[in-house]
Amino acid sequence: VQIPNSENSYLITGLTPGVTYIVQVYAVIKKIQSEADMIEATTDASTIDDIRVTGQTEVSIQVDWKNPQAEVDYFRLTHTDPSGQEEELNVQRSQEARTKHTIVGKSY
């Protein structure tokens, strides 16, 4: 991409979420190119939208959320019980439009 010398920034679009890209910038004067200055930049991973509680019992809560457009390896779900005990687990992405998971606790 050629960028006019009046610009000092450029927005690169159409990239894949969660990927590290190498960006090189050259100065060109009369068709002579400088050595490249290079940076690595990683795009953000997609955010989770529309998480909701879809069911509950005395000892469980079922949650689901809309899957992002980007392919993800898994979701990391963290929950904390009333005593402050935190549990973290990995949830596989559903092939459906939404992923569901049931959090099961202990009866108090």
N, C-alpha and C positions, 0 to 999 in steps of 0.2 A: 504494500500500500504506500503510495506516495502522499506525503503530508506537506502542505505549504510551510515555508519557513516562518510564516506569521502565526502558526499554531504551535502550542507546546504540550498538547494532549490529544489523545485519540481514543475513542471508545470502540473496542472490539466486541462485536456481537455474534450471536449464533454459536456460542461455545457450549460444551457439555458440562453439566454440573459435577462438582467433585473431582475435577481433572486438573493436574498441574501442567501448565503451558510454559514454554520457553519463548520469551519475546526478545527479539534483537532489533536494535535501532542503529541505523547508519546515517552519517551525514554525507551528502553528495554535493560536490562543488564541481561544476563543469564536467559532469560524467565521471569524476574521480570519487571513489567511495572510501570513506574512512573505515577504520576498524570498528567492529560492532561493539556496542555496549549491550550487555545481556542481563535480563532478570528472569527469575522464575516466579510465576504467580499461579495460585490455585483458585479456581472458581468455588463458590459456596456450594455446599450440598443443599438439595431441595428441602424446603421447610414442610412441616406436617400441618395440614389444614383440617379443620372441622372435627377435632377429637370430641367424642361425646360418650356418655354413659348410656348403654342400651339395655342393661338389665342389672338386677341386684338381688341378693339373698341376704340372710343373716351373716354369712361368712364369705361372700364373694361379690365382686363387681365386674361386670363385663363392659369393656370399652372398645370402641372402634374409631377408625380415622380414615380419611380419604388418602389413598395412595398417591404419592407425587408422580409426576410424569417421568422423572428420571428413574432408571433402574437402580435399586438399592440392594446391598448385600443382605441386610437385615435391619430391623428397627431395634433401638435400645430403649427399653421401658424401665422407668425407675418409679417406685412407689414407697411411701413411708407410712408405717402403722402408727396408731395413737401413742405408743411408747417411744416413738422416735427411731425405731429400727428401720433402716432403709434396705430395700432389696432392689437389685438391678438384674434384668434378664434380657436376653436377645429374643426377638420375635421375628419369625420368618414372614416375608411379604406374601400376602394372599394373591392368588391369580385373579380374584374379583376386583372390583373398583375400590373396595374398602378392606382393610385388615382388621380382624377382631381378635381380642385376647381377654381371657377371664383371669382376674387376679383373685386368688383364693387365700384367705387368711385363716386365723384361728378364732374360735368363738370366745368372747370375753364374758 
